[in-house]
């Protein structure tokens, strides 16, 4: 079994401009993915996403924007340790590619970097399965949320 990359494609009933805003703006990210988010759109600037109640048993994951090309591409590295600079080998790379399609957007999603982390087979498999299940859930939420944002514009 290969645990290197997660790939998904979904069609979203919203323009690439709307979908780009939904995946790259923390105020929107909090609506479909994380409970909290703080990051800027500039590549290289560190930030984070939070899941659950951070004052209790929640989890905060580091996030650094890798690239942001309005309406076509947004990527970030995440899951690196606090205080580390995100790089290949210490973080995963998430990429959202946006392709106009009909009246909406084909979103091509990938997350890679599981193998490069140096984890043993069991940990790589567990992390890949956890992220794969999570993205299945959150990408469906992203599609539904982006469609409502697009309809409101």
LODRENDREN-958632 format. One record per residue: residue number from 0; x, y, z of N, C-alpha, C in turn. Coordinates in Angstrom, 1 decimal, padded with zeros to 4 digits. Example, Ala and Ser with C-alpha at 12.3 -4.5 7.8 and 13.67 -1.06 7.14 Angstrom:
// residues 2
<rec pos="0" n_px="013.2" n_py="-005.7" n_pz="007.8" ca_px="012.3" ca_py="-004.5" ca_pz="007.8" c_px="013.2" c_py="-003.3" c_pz="007.8"/>
<rec pos="1" n_px="012.8" n_py="-002.2" n_pz="007.1" ca_px="013.7" ca_py="-001.1" ca_pz="007.1" c_px="012.9" c_py="000.0" c_pz="007.9"/>
END
This chain:
// residues 153
<rec pos="0" n_px="000.8" n_py="-001.2" n_pz="000.0" ca_px="000.0" ca_py="000.0" ca_pz="000.0" c_px="000.9" c_py="001.2" c_pz="000.0"/>
<rec pos="1" n_px="000.5" n_py="002.2" n_pz="-000.8" ca_px="001.3" ca_py="003.5" ca_pz="-000.9" c_px="000.6" c_py="004.5" c_pz="000.0"/>
<rec pos="2" n_px="001.4" n_py="005.1" n_pz="000.9" ca_px="000.9" ca_py="006.1" ca_pz="001.8" c_px="001.5" c_py="007.5" c_pz="001.5"/>
<rec pos="3" n_px="001.9" n_py="007.7" n_pz="000.3" ca_px="002.6" ca_py="009.0" ca_pz="000.0" c_px="001.7" c_py="010.2" c_pz="-000.3"/>
<rec pos="4" n_px="000.5" n_py="010.0" n_pz="-000.9" ca_px="-000.3" ca_py="011.1" ca_pz="-001.4" c_px="-001.8" c_py="010.8" c_pz="-001.3"/>
<rec pos="5" n_px="-002.5" n_py="011.8" n_pz="-000.9" ca_px="-004.0" ca_py="011.7" ca_pz="-001.0" c_px="-004.4" c_py="012.6" c_pz="-002.1"/>
<rec pos="6" n_px="-005.2" n_py="012.1" n_pz="-003.0" ca_px="-005.7" ca_py="012.9" ca_pz="-004.2" c_px="-007.2" c_py="012.8" c_pz="-004.2"/>
<rec pos="7" n_px="-007.9" n_py="014.0" n_pz="-004.4" ca_px="-009.3" ca_py="014.0" ca_pz="-004.6" c_px="-009.7" c_py="015.1" c_pz="-005.6"/>
<rec pos="8" n_px="-010.8" n_py="014.9" n_pz="-006.3" ca_px="-011.3" ca_py="015.9" ca_pz="-007.2" c_px="-012.8" c_py="016.1" c_pz="-006.9"/>
<rec pos="9" n_px="-013.2" n_py="017.3" n_pz="-006.8" ca_px="-014.7" ca_py="017.6" ca_pz="-006.5" c_px="-015.1" c_py="018.7" c_pz="-007.4"/>
<rec pos="10" n_px="-016.3" n_py="018.7" n_pz="-007.9" ca_px="-016.9" ca_py="019.8" ca_pz="-008.6" c_px="-017.7" c_py="020.6" c_pz="-007.6"/>
<rec pos="11" n_px="-017.5" n_py="022.0" n_pz="-007.7" ca_px="-018.1" ca_py="022.9" ca_pz="-006.8" c_px="-018.9" c_py="023.9" c_pz="-007.6"/>
<rec pos="12" n_px="-020.2" n_py="024.1" n_pz="-007.2" ca_px="-021.1" ca_py="025.1" ca_pz="-007.9" c_px="-020.7" c_py="026.5" c_pz="-007.4"/>
<rec pos="13" n_px="-019.5" n_py="026.9" n_pz="-007.7" ca_px="-019.1" ca_py="028.3" ca_pz="-007.4" c_px="-017.9" c_py="028.6" c_pz="-008.3"/>
<rec pos="14" n_px="-017.7" n_py="029.9" n_pz="-008.5" ca_px="-016.6" ca_py="030.3" ca_pz="-009.4" c_px="-015.3" c_py="030.1" c_pz="-008.8"/>
<rec pos="15" n_px="-014.2" n_py="030.0" n_pz="-009.6" ca_px="-012.9" ca_py="029.9" ca_pz="-009.0" c_px="-012.5" c_py="031.0" c_pz="-008.0"/>
<rec pos="16" n_px="-013.1" n_py="032.2" n_pz="-008.3" ca_px="-012.8" ca_py="033.3" ca_pz="-007.4" c_px="-013.4" c_py="033.1" c_pz="-006.0"/>
<rec pos="17" n_px="-014.6" n_py="032.5" n_pz="-005.9" ca_px="-015.2" ca_py="032.2" ca_pz="-004.7" c_px="-014.5" c_py="031.0" c_pz="-004.0"/>
<rec pos="18" n_px="-014.2" n_py="030.0" n_pz="-004.7" ca_px="-013.5" ca_py="028.8" ca_pz="-004.2" c_px="-012.1" c_py="029.2" c_pz="-003.6"/>
<rec pos="19" n_px="-011.4" n_py="030.0" n_pz="-004.4" ca_px="-010.1" ca_py="030.5" ca_pz="-003.9" c_px="-010.2" c_py="031.2" c_pz="-002.5"/>
<rec pos="20" n_px="-011.2" n_py="032.1" n_pz="-002.4" ca_px="-011.4" ca_py="032.8" ca_pz="-001.2" c_px="-011.8" c_py="031.8" c_pz="000.0"/>
<rec pos="21" n_px="-012.6" n_py="030.8" n_pz="-000.4" ca_px="-013.0" ca_py="029.8" ca_pz="000.7" c_px="-011.8" c_py="029.0" c_pz="001.2"/>
<rec pos="22" n_px="-010.9" n_py="028.7" n_pz="000.3" ca_px="-009.7" ca_py="027.8" ca_pz="000.8" c_px="-008.6" c_py="028.7" c_pz="001.3"/>
<rec pos="23" n_px="-008.5" n_py="030.0" n_pz="001.0" ca_px="-007.4" ca_py="030.8" ca_pz="001.4" c_px="-007.6" c_py="031.8" c_pz="002.5"/>
<rec pos="24" n_px="-008.9" n_py="032.0" n_pz="002.9" ca_px="-009.2" ca_py="033.0" ca_pz="003.8" c_px="-009.6" c_py="032.4" c_pz="005.2"/>
<rec pos="25" n_px="-008.9" n_py="032.7" n_pz="006.3" ca_px="-009.2" ca_py="032.0" ca_pz="007.5" c_px="-010.7" c_py="032.1" c_pz="008.0"/>
<rec pos="26" n_px="-011.3" n_py="033.3" n_pz="007.7" ca_px="-012.7" ca_py="033.4" ca_pz="008.1" c_px="-013.6" c_py="032.3" c_pz="007.4"/>
<rec pos="27" n_px="-013.3" n_py="032.0" n_pz="006.2" ca_px="-014.0" ca_py="030.9" ca_pz="005.5" c_px="-013.5" c_py="029.5" c_pz="005.9"/>
<rec pos="28" n_px="-012.2" n_py="029.4" n_pz="006.1" ca_px="-011.6" ca_py="028.1" ca_pz="006.5" c_px="-012.3" c_py="027.6" c_pz="007.8"/>
<rec pos="29" n_px="-012.6" n_py="028.5" n_pz="008.7" ca_px="-013.3" ca_py="028.2" ca_pz="010.0" c_px="-014.7" c_py="027.6" c_pz="009.8"/>
<rec pos="30" n_px="-015.3" n_py="027.9" n_pz="008.6" ca_px="-016.6" ca_py="027.4" ca_pz="008.4" c_px="-016.7" c_py="026.0" c_pz="007.8"/>
<rec pos="31" n_px="-015.6" n_py="025.5" n_pz="007.2" ca_px="-015.7" ca_py="024.2" ca_pz="006.6" c_px="-014.6" c_py="023.2" c_pz="007.1"/>
<rec pos="32" n_px="-013.5" n_py="023.7" n_pz="007.7" ca_px="-012.4" ca_py="022.8" ca_pz="008.1" c_px="-012.1" c_py="022.9" c_pz="009.5"/>
<rec pos="33" n_px="-011.4" n_py="023.9" n_pz="010.0" ca_px="-011.0" ca_py="024.0" ca_pz="011.3" c_px="-011.9" c_py="024.9" c_pz="012.2"/>
<rec pos="34" n_px="-011.8" n_py="024.7" n_pz="013.5" ca_px="-012.6" ca_py="025.5" ca_pz="014.4" c_px="-012.1" c_py="026.9" c_pz="014.6"/>
<rec pos="35" n_px="-010.7" n_py="027.0" n_pz="014.4" ca_px="-010.1" ca_py="028.3" ca_pz="014.5" c_px="-009.0" c_py="028.3" c_pz="013.4"/>
<rec pos="36" n_px="-008.6" n_py="029.4" n_pz="012.9" ca_px="-007.6" ca_py="029.6" ca_pz="011.9" c_px="-007.0" c_py="030.9" c_pz="012.0"/>
<rec pos="37" n_px="-005.7" n_py="031.0" n_pz="011.9" ca_px="-005.0" ca_py="032.3" ca_pz="011.8" c_px="-003.8" c_py="032.1" c_pz="010.9"/>
<rec pos="38" n_px="-003.9" n_py="032.7" n_pz="009.7" ca_px="-002.7" ca_py="032.7" ca_pz="008.8" c_px="-003.0" c_py="033.8" c_pz="007.8"/>
<rec pos="39" n_px="-001.9" n_py="034.3" n_pz="007.2" ca_px="-002.0" ca_py="035.3" ca_pz="006.1" c_px="-001.9" c_py="034.6" c_pz="004.7"/>
<rec pos="40" n_px="-002.3" n_py="035.4" n_pz="003.7" ca_px="-002.2" ca_py="034.8" ca_pz="002.4" c_px="-000.8" c_py="034.8" c_pz="001.8"/>
<rec pos="41" n_px="000.2" n_py="035.4" n_pz="002.4" ca_px="001.5" ca_py="035.6" ca_pz="001.9" c_px="002.3" c_py="034.3" c_pz="002.1"/>
<rec pos="42" n_px="002.9" n_py="033.8" n_pz="001.0" ca_px="003.8" ca_py="032.6" ca_pz="001.1" c_px="004.9" c_py="032.8" c_pz="002.1"/>
<rec pos="43" n_px="005.1" n_py="031.8" n_pz="002.9" ca_px="006.2" ca_py="031.8" ca_pz="003.9" c_px="005.8" c_py="032.3" c_pz="005.3"/>
<rec pos="44" n_px="004.6" n_py="032.9" n_pz="005.4" ca_px="004.2" ca_py="033.5" ca_pz="006.7" c_px="003.6" c_py="032.4" c_pz="007.5"/>
<rec pos="45" n_px="004.1" n_py="032.1" n_pz="008.7" ca_px="003.5" ca_py="031.1" ca_pz="009.6" c_px="002.2" c_py="031.4" c_pz="010.1"/>
<rec pos="46" n_px="001.4" n_py="030.4" n_pz="010.4" ca_px="000.1" ca_py="030.5" ca_pz="011.0" c_px="-000.3" c_py="029.2" c_pz="011.6"/>
<rec pos="47" n_px="-001.6" n_py="029.0" n_pz="011.8" ca_px="-002.1" ca_py="027.8" ca_pz="012.4" c_px="-003.5" c_py="027.6" c_pz="012.2"/>
<rec pos="48" n_px="-004.0" n_py="026.3" n_pz="012.4" ca_px="-005.4" ca_py="026.0" ca_pz="012.4" c_px="-005.6" c_py="025.2" c_pz="013.7"/>
<rec pos="49" n_px="-006.8" n_py="025.4" n_pz="014.3" ca_px="-007.1" ca_py="024.7" ca_pz="015.6" c_px="-008.4" c_py="023.9" c_pz="015.4"/>
<rec pos="50" n_px="-008.3" n_py="022.7" n_pz="016.1" ca_px="-009.4" ca_py="021.8" ca_pz="016.0" c_px="-009.9" c_py="021.5" c_pz="017.5"/>
<rec pos="51" n_px="-011.2" n_py="021.7" n_pz="017.7" ca_px="-011.7" ca_py="021.5" ca_pz="019.1" c_px="-011.4" c_py="022.7" c_pz="019.9"/>
<rec pos="52" n_px="-011.7" n_py="022.6" n_pz="021.2" ca_px="-011.5" ca_py="023.7" ca_pz="022.2" c_px="-010.1" c_py="023.7" c_pz="022.6"/>
<rec pos="53" n_px="-009.3" n_py="024.7" n_pz="022.2" ca_px="-007.9" ca_py="024.8" ca_pz="022.5" c_px="-007.6" c_py="025.0" c_pz="023.9"/>
<rec pos="54" n_px="-008.5" n_py="025.4" n_pz="024.7" ca_px="-008.3" ca_py="025.5" ca_pz="026.2" c_px="-008.5" c_py="024.2" c_pz="026.9"/>
<rec pos="55" n_px="-009.1" n_py="023.2" n_pz="026.2" ca_px="-009.3" ca_py="021.9" ca_pz="026.8" c_px="-008.4" c_py="020.9" c_pz="026.1"/>
<rec pos="56" n_px="-009.0" n_py="020.0" n_pz="025.3" ca_px="-008.3" ca_py="018.9" ca_pz="024.7" c_px="-008.1" c_py="019.1" c_pz="023.2"/>
<rec pos="57" n_px="-008.3" n_py="020.4" n_pz="022.7" ca_px="-008.2" ca_py="020.7" ca_pz="021.3" c_px="-006.8" c_py="020.5" c_pz="020.8"/>
<rec pos="58" n_px="-006.6" n_py="020.6" n_pz="019.5" ca_px="-005.3" ca_py="020.5" ca_pz="018.9" c_px="-005.0" c_py="021.6" c_pz="017.9"/>
<rec pos="59" n_px="-003.8" n_py="022.2" n_pz="018.0" ca_px="-003.4" ca_py="023.3" ca_pz="017.1" c_px="-002.3" c_py="022.7" c_pz="016.2"/>
<rec pos="60" n_px="-002.5" n_py="022.9" n_pz="014.9" ca_px="-001.5" ca_py="022.5" ca_pz="013.9" c_px="-000.9" c_py="023.7" c_pz="013.2"/>
<rec pos="61" n_px="000.4" n_py="023.7" n_pz="013.1" ca_px="001.1" ca_py="024.8" ca_pz="012.4" c_px="000.8" c_py="024.7" c_pz="011.0"/>
<rec pos="62" n_px="000.8" n_py="025.9" n_pz="010.3" ca_px="000.5" ca_py="026.0" ca_pz="008.9" c_px="001.3" c_py="027.1" c_pz="008.3"/>
<rec pos="63" n_px="001.9" n_py="026.9" n_pz="007.2" ca_px="002.6" ca_py="028.0" ca_pz="006.4" c_px="002.2" c_py="028.0" c_pz="005.0"/>
<rec pos="64" n_px="001.7" n_py="029.1" n_pz="004.5" ca_px="001.3" ca_py="029.2" ca_pz="003.1" c_px="002.5" c_py="029.0" c_pz="002.2"/>
<rec pos="65" n_px="002.4" n_py="028.1" n_pz="001.3" ca_px="003.5" ca_py="027.8" ca_pz="000.3" c_px="003.4" c_py="028.6" c_pz="-000.9"/>
<rec pos="66" n_px="002.2" n_py="028.7" n_pz="-001.5" ca_px="002.0" ca_py="029.5" ca_pz="-002.7" c_px="000.5" c_py="029.9" c_pz="-002.8"/>
<rec pos="67" n_px="000.3" n_py="031.1" n_pz="-003.4" ca_px="-001.1" ca_py="031.6" ca_pz="-003.5" c_px="-001.1" c_py="032.4" c_pz="-004.9"/>
<rec pos="68" n_px="-001.8" n_py="031.7" n_pz="-005.8" ca_px="-002.0" ca_py="032.4" ca_pz="-007.1" c_px="-003.5" c_py="032.5" c_pz="-007.3"/>
<rec pos="69" n_px="-004.0" n_py="033.8" n_pz="-007.1" ca_px="-005.4" ca_py="034.0" ca_pz="-007.1" c_px="-006.2" c_py="033.3" c_pz="-008.2"/>
<rec pos="70" n_px="-007.2" n_py="032.6" n_pz="-007.7" ca_px="-008.2" ca_py="031.9" ca_pz="-008.5" c_px="-007.8" c_py="030.6" c_pz="-009.2"/>
<rec pos="71" n_px="-006.5" n_py="030.3" n_pz="-009.0" ca_px="-006.0" ca_py="029.0" ca_pz="-009.7" c_px="-005.3" c_py="028.0" c_pz="-008.8"/>
<rec pos="72" n_px="-004.6" n_py="028.5" n_pz="-007.7" ca_px="-003.8" ca_py="027.7" ca_pz="-006.9" c_px="-003.6" c_py="028.2" c_pz="-005.5"/>
<rec pos="73" n_px="-003.7" n_py="027.4" n_pz="-004.5" ca_px="-003.4" ca_py="027.7" ca_pz="-003.2" c_px="-002.8" c_py="026.5" c_pz="-002.5"/>
<rec pos="74" n_px="-001.7" n_py="026.7" n_pz="-001.8" ca_px="-001.0" ca_py="025.5" ca_pz="-001.2" c_px="-000.4" c_py="026.0" c_pz="000.2"/>
<rec pos="75" n_px="-000.3" n_py="025.0" n_pz="001.1" ca_px="000.3" ca_py="025.2" ca_pz="002.3" c_px="001.0" c_py="024.0" c_pz="002.9"/>
<rec pos="76" n_px="001.9" n_py="024.2" n_pz="003.7" ca_px="002.6" ca_py="023.1" ca_pz="004.5" c_px="002.0" c_py="023.1" c_pz="005.9"/>
<rec pos="77" n_px="001.8" n_py="021.9" n_pz="006.4" ca_px="001.3" ca_py="021.9" ca_pz="007.8" c_px="001.7" c_py="020.7" c_pz="008.5"/>
<rec pos="78" n_px="001.4" n_py="020.6" n_pz="009.8" ca_px="001.7" ca_py="019.5" ca_pz="010.7" c_px="003.2" c_py="019.5" c_pz="011.2"/>
<rec pos="79" n_px="003.9" n_py="020.6" n_pz="010.9" ca_px="005.3" ca_py="020.6" ca_pz="011.4" c_px="005.3" c_py="021.1" c_pz="012.9"/>
<rec pos="80" n_px="006.3" n_py="020.8" n_pz="013.6" ca_px="006.4" ca_py="021.2" ca_pz="015.0" c_px="006.5" c_py="022.7" c_pz="015.1"/>
<rec pos="81" n_px="005.9" n_py="023.2" n_pz="016.2" ca_px="006.0" ca_py="024.7" ca_pz="016.5" c_px="007.5" c_py="025.1" c_pz="016.6"/>
<rec pos="82" n_px="007.8" n_py="026.2" n_pz="016.0" ca_px="009.2" ca_py="026.7" ca_pz="016.1" c_px="010.0" c_py="026.2" c_pz="014.9"/>
<rec pos="83" n_px="009.6" n_py="025.2" n_pz="014.2" ca_px="010.3" ca_py="024.7" ca_pz="013.0" c_px="009.8" c_py="025.5" c_pz="011.7"/>
<rec pos="84" n_px="010.7" n_py="025.7" n_pz="010.8" ca_px="010.3" ca_py="026.2" ca_pz="009.5" c_px="009.8" c_py="025.1" c_pz="008.7"/>
<rec pos="85" n_px="008.6" n_py="025.3" n_pz="008.1" ca_px="008.0" ca_py="024.2" ca_pz="007.3" c_px="008.8" c_py="023.9" c_pz="006.1"/>
<rec pos="86" n_px="009.1" n_py="022.6" n_pz="005.9" ca_px="009.9" ca_py="022.2" ca_pz="004.7" c_px="009.6" c_py="020.8" c_pz="004.4"/>
<rec pos="87" n_px="010.0" n_py="020.3" n_pz="003.2" ca_px="009.9" ca_py="018.9" ca_pz="002.9" c_px="010.6" c_py="018.1" c_pz="003.9"/>
<rec pos="88" n_px="010.0" n_py="017.1" n_pz="004.4" ca_px="010.6" ca_py="016.2" ca_pz="005.5" c_px="010.1" c_py="016.5" c_pz="006.9"/>
<rec pos="89" n_px="009.5" n_py="017.7" n_pz="007.1" ca_px="009.0" ca_py="017.9" ca_pz="008.5" c_px="007.5" c_py="018.3" c_pz="008.4"/>
<rec pos="90" n_px="006.9" n_py="018.3" n_pz="007.2" ca_px="005.5" ca_py="018.8" ca_pz="007.1" c_px="004.9" c_py="018.2" c_pz="005.9"/>
<rec pos="91" n_px="003.6" n_py="018.2" n_pz="005.8" ca_px="002.9" ca_py="017.8" ca_pz="004.6" c_px="002.5" c_py="019.0" c_pz="003.8"/>
<rec pos="92" n_px="002.4" n_py="018.8" n_pz="002.5" ca_px="002.0" ca_py="019.8" ca_pz="001.5" c_px="000.6" c_py="019.6" c_pz="001.0"/>
<rec pos="93" n_px="-000.2" n_py="020.5" n_pz="001.2" ca_px="-001.6" ca_py="020.5" ca_pz="000.7" c_px="-001.7" c_py="021.5" c_pz="-000.4"/>
<rec pos="94" n_px="-002.3" n_py="021.0" n_pz="-001.5" ca_px="-002.4" ca_py="021.8" ca_pz="-002.7" c_px="-003.9" c_py="021.8" c_pz="-003.2"/>
<rec pos="95" n_px="-004.4" n_py="023.0" n_pz="-003.5" ca_px="-005.7" ca_py="023.1" ca_pz="-004.1" c_px="-005.5" c_py="023.7" c_pz="-005.4"/>
<rec pos="96" n_px="-005.9" n_py="023.0" n_pz="-006.5" ca_px="-005.8" ca_py="023.6" ca_pz="-007.9" c_px="-007.2" c_py="023.8" c_pz="-008.3"/>
<rec pos="97" n_px="-007.5" n_py="025.0" n_pz="-008.9" ca_px="-008.9" ca_py="025.4" ca_pz="-009.2" c_px="-009.0" c_py="025.5" c_pz="-010.7"/>
<rec pos="98" n_px="-009.9" n_py="024.8" n_pz="-011.3" ca_px="-010.0" ca_py="024.8" ca_pz="-012.8" c_px="-011.5" c_py="025.2" c_pz="-013.1"/>
<rec pos="99" n_px="-011.7" n_py="026.3" n_pz="-013.9" ca_px="-013.0" ca_py="026.6" ca_pz="-014.3" c_px="-013.7" c_py="025.4" c_pz="-015.0"/>
<rec pos="100" n_px="-014.9" n_py="025.2" n_pz="-014.7" ca_px="-015.6" ca_py="024.0" ca_pz="-015.3" c_px="-017.1" c_py="024.3" c_pz="-015.4"/>
<rec pos="101" n_px="-017.6" n_py="024.5" n_pz="-016.6" ca_px="-019.0" ca_py="024.9" ca_pz="-016.7" c_px="-019.3" c_py="026.2" c_pz="-016.0"/>
<rec pos="102" n_px="-020.3" n_py="026.2" n_pz="-015.1" ca_px="-020.5" ca_py="027.4" ca_pz="-014.3" c_px="-019.9" c_py="027.3" c_pz="-012.9"/>
<rec pos="103" n_px="-019.0" n_py="026.4" n_pz="-012.7" ca_px="-018.4" ca_py="026.2" ca_pz="-011.4" c_px="-016.9" c_py="026.0" c_pz="-011.5"/>
<rec pos="104" n_px="-016.4" n_py="025.2" n_pz="-010.5" ca_px="-015.0" ca_py="024.9" ca_pz="-010.4" c_px="-014.7" c_py="023.5" c_pz="-010.1"/>
<rec pos="105" n_px="-013.7" n_py="022.9" n_pz="-010.8" ca_px="-013.2" ca_py="021.6" ca_pz="-010.5" c_px="-012.0" c_py="021.8" c_pz="-009.6"/>
<rec pos="106" n_px="-012.2" n_py="021.3" n_pz="-008.4" ca_px="-011.1" ca_py="021.5" ca_pz="-007.4" c_px="-010.3" c_py="020.2" c_pz="-007.4"/>
<rec pos="107" n_px="-009.0" n_py="020.3" n_pz="-007.6" ca_px="-008.1" ca_py="019.2" ca_pz="-007.6" c_px="-007.3" c_py="019.3" c_pz="-006.3"/>
<rec pos="108" n_px="-007.4" n_py="018.4" n_pz="-005.4" ca_px="-006.8" ca_py="018.4" ca_pz="-004.1" c_px="-005.7" c_py="017.3" c_pz="-004.0"/>
<rec pos="109" n_px="-004.6" n_py="017.7" n_pz="-003.4" ca_px="-003.6" ca_py="016.7" ca_pz="-003.0" c_px="-003.0" c_py="017.0" c_pz="-001.7"/>
<rec pos="110" n_px="-002.7" n_py="016.0" n_pz="-000.9" ca_px="-001.8" ca_py="016.2" ca_pz="000.3" c_px="-000.7" c_py="015.1" c_pz="000.1"/>
<rec pos="111" n_px="000.5" n_py="015.6" n_pz="000.2" ca_px="001.7" ca_py="014.7" ca_pz="000.1" c_px="002.6" c_py="015.0" c_pz="001.3"/>
<rec pos="112" n_px="003.6" n_py="014.1" n_pz="001.4" ca_px="004.7" ca_py="014.3" ca_pz="002.4" c_px="004.7" c_py="013.2" c_pz="003.5"/>
<rec pos="113" n_px="003.8" n_py="012.3" n_pz="003.4" ca_px="003.7" ca_py="011.3" ca_pz="004.5" c_px="005.0" c_py="010.4" c_pz="004.5"/>
<rec pos="114" n_px="005.5" n_py="010.0" n_pz="003.3" ca_px="006.7" ca_py="009.2" ca_pz="003.2" c_px="007.9" c_py="010.0" c_pz="003.6"/>
<rec pos="115" n_px="007.9" n_py="011.2" n_pz="003.3" ca_px="009.1" ca_py="012.1" ca_pz="003.5" c_px="009.4" c_py="012.4" c_pz="005.0"/>
<rec pos="116" n_px="008.4" n_py="012.1" n_pz="005.8" ca_px="008.5" ca_py="012.4" ca_pz="007.3" c_px="009.4" c_py="011.5" c_pz="008.0"/>
<rec pos="117" n_px="009.8" n_py="010.3" n_pz="007.4" ca_px="010.7" ca_py="009.4" ca_pz="008.0" c_px="010.0" c_py="008.5" c_pz="009.0"/>
<rec pos="118" n_px="008.6" n_py="008.5" n_pz="009.0" ca_px="007.9" ca_py="007.6" ca_pz="009.9" c_px="008.0" c_py="006.1" c_pz="009.5"/>
<rec pos="119" n_px="007.8" n_py="005.3" n_pz="010.5" ca_px="007.8" ca_py="003.8" ca_pz="010.1" c_px="006.5" c_py="003.5" c_pz="009.4"/>
<rec pos="120" n_px="006.4" n_py="002.3" n_pz="008.8" ca_px="005.2" ca_py="002.0" ca_pz="008.0" c_px="003.9" c_py="002.1" c_pz="008.8"/>
<rec pos="121" n_px="003.9" n_py="001.7" n_pz="010.0" ca_px="002.6" ca_py="001.8" ca_pz="010.8" c_px="002.2" c_py="003.2" c_pz="011.0"/>
<rec pos="122" n_px="003.1" n_py="004.1" n_pz="011.3" ca_px="002.7" ca_py="005.5" ca_pz="011.6" c_px="002.3" c_py="006.2" c_pz="010.3"/>
<rec pos="123" n_px="003.1" n_py="005.9" n_pz="009.2" ca_px="002.7" ca_py="006.5" ca_pz="007.9" c_px="001.3" c_py="006.1" c_pz="007.5"/>
<rec pos="124" n_px="001.0" n_py="004.8" n_pz="007.7" ca_px="-000.3" ca_py="004.3" ca_pz="007.3" c_px="-001.4" c_py="004.9" c_pz="008.2"/>
<rec pos="125" n_px="-001.1" n_py="005.0" n_pz="009.4" ca_px="-002.1" ca_py="005.6" ca_pz="010.4" c_px="-002.4" c_py="007.1" c_pz="010.0"/>
<rec pos="126" n_px="-001.3" n_py="007.8" n_pz="009.8" ca_px="-001.5" ca_py="009.3" ca_pz="009.5" c_px="-002.2" c_py="009.4" c_pz="008.1"/>
<rec pos="127" n_px="-001.8" n_py="008.6" n_pz="007.2" ca_px="-002.4" ca_py="008.7" ca_pz="005.8" c_px="-003.9" c_py="008.4" c_pz="006.0"/>
<rec pos="128" n_px="-004.3" n_py="007.4" n_pz="006.7" ca_px="-005.7" ca_py="007.0" ca_pz="006.9" c_px="-006.5" c_py="008.1" c_pz="007.6"/>
<rec pos="129" n_px="-005.9" n_py="008.6" n_pz="008.6" ca_px="-006.5" ca_py="009.7" ca_pz="009.4" c_px="-006.8" c_py="010.9" c_pz="008.5"/>
<rec pos="130" n_px="-005.8" n_py="011.3" n_pz="007.8" ca_px="-005.9" ca_py="012.5" ca_pz="006.9" c_px="-006.9" c_py="012.2" c_pz="005.8"/>
<rec pos="131" n_px="-006.8" n_py="011.0" n_pz="005.2" ca_px="-007.7" ca_py="010.6" ca_pz="004.1" c_px="-009.1" c_py="010.7" c_pz="004.5"/>
<rec pos="132" n_px="-009.4" n_py="010.1" n_pz="005.7" ca_px="-010.8" ca_py="010.2" ca_pz="006.2" c_px="-011.2" c_py="011.6" c_pz="006.5"/>
<rec pos="133" n_px="-010.3" n_py="012.4" n_pz="007.1" ca_px="-010.6" ca_py="013.7" ca_pz="007.4" c_px="-010.9" c_py="014.6" c_pz="006.2"/>
<rec pos="134" n_px="-010.1" n_py="014.4" n_pz="005.2" ca_px="-010.3" ca_py="015.2" ca_pz="003.9" c_px="-011.6" c_py="014.8" c_pz="003.2"/>
<rec pos="135" n_px="-011.9" n_py="013.5" n_pz="003.3" ca_px="-013.2" ca_py="013.1" ca_pz="002.7" c_px="-014.4" c_py="013.9" c_pz="003.3"/>
<rec pos="136" n_px="-014.3" n_py="014.0" n_pz="004.6" ca_px="-015.4" ca_py="014.7" ca_pz="005.4" c_px="-015.3" c_py="016.2" c_pz="005.1"/>
<rec pos="137" n_px="-014.1" n_py="016.8" n_pz="005.2" ca_px="-014.0" ca_py="018.3" ca_pz="005.1" c_px="-014.1" c_py="018.8" c_pz="003.6"/>
<rec pos="138" n_px="-013.7" n_py="018.0" n_pz="002.7" ca_px="-013.9" ca_py="018.5" ca_pz="001.3" c_px="-015.3" c_py="018.5" c_pz="000.9"/>
<rec pos="139" n_px="-016.1" n_py="017.6" n_pz="001.4" ca_px="-017.6" ca_py="017.7" ca_pz="001.1" c_px="-018.2" c_py="018.9" c_pz="001.7"/>
<rec pos="140" n_px="-017.7" n_py="019.2" n_pz="002.9" ca_px="-018.2" ca_py="020.5" ca_pz="003.6" c_px="-017.7" c_py="021.7" c_pz="002.8"/>
<rec pos="141" n_px="-016.5" n_py="021.7" n_pz="002.3" ca_px="-015.9" ca_py="022.8" ca_pz="001.5" c_px="-016.8" c_py="023.0" c_pz="000.3"/>
<rec pos="142" n_px="-017.2" n_py="022.0" n_pz="-000.4" ca_px="-018.0" ca_py="022.1" ca_pz="-001.6" c_px="-019.4" c_py="022.7" c_pz="-001.3"/>
<rec pos="143" n_px="-020.0" n_py="022.2" n_pz="-000.3" ca_px="-021.3" ca_py="022.7" ca_pz="000.1" c_px="-021.2" c_py="024.2" c_pz="000.6"/>
<rec pos="144" n_px="-020.2" n_py="024.5" n_pz="001.4" ca_px="-020.1" ca_py="025.9" ca_pz="001.9" c_px="-019.8" c_py="026.8" c_pz="000.8"/>
<rec pos="145" n_px="-018.8" n_py="026.5" n_pz="-000.1" ca_px="-018.5" ca_py="027.4" ca_pz="-001.2" c_px="-019.7" c_py="027.6" c_pz="-002.1"/>
<rec pos="146" n_px="-020.5" n_py="026.6" n_pz="-002.3" ca_px="-021.7" ca_py="026.9" ca_pz="-003.1" c_px="-022.6" c_py="027.9" c_pz="-002.5"/>
<rec pos="147" n_px="-022.8" n_py="027.9" n_pz="-001.2" ca_px="-023.6" ca_py="028.8" ca_pz="-000.5" c_px="-023.0" c_py="030.2" c_pz="-000.5"/>
<rec pos="148" n_px="-021.7" n_py="030.3" n_pz="-000.4" ca_px="-021.0" ca_py="031.6" ca_pz="-000.5" c_px="-021.2" c_py="032.2" c_pz="-001.9"/>
<rec pos="149" n_px="-021.0" n_py="031.3" n_pz="-002.9" ca_px="-021.2" ca_py="031.7" ca_pz="-004.3" c_px="-022.6" c_py="032.2" c_pz="-004.6"/>
<rec pos="150" n_px="-023.6" n_py="031.5" n_pz="-004.1" ca_px="-025.0" ca_py="031.9" ca_pz="-004.3" c_px="-025.3" c_py="033.2" c_pz="-003.6"/>
<rec pos="151" n_px="-024.6" n_py="033.5" n_pz="-002.5" ca_px="-024.9" ca_py="034.8" ca_pz="-001.8" c_px="-024.3" c_py="036.0" c_pz="-002.5"/>
<rec pos="152" n_px="-023.4" n_py="035.8" n_pz="-003.5" ca_px="-022.7" ca_py="036.9" ca_pz="-004.1" c_px="-023.5" c_py="037.4" c_pz="-005.3"/>
END
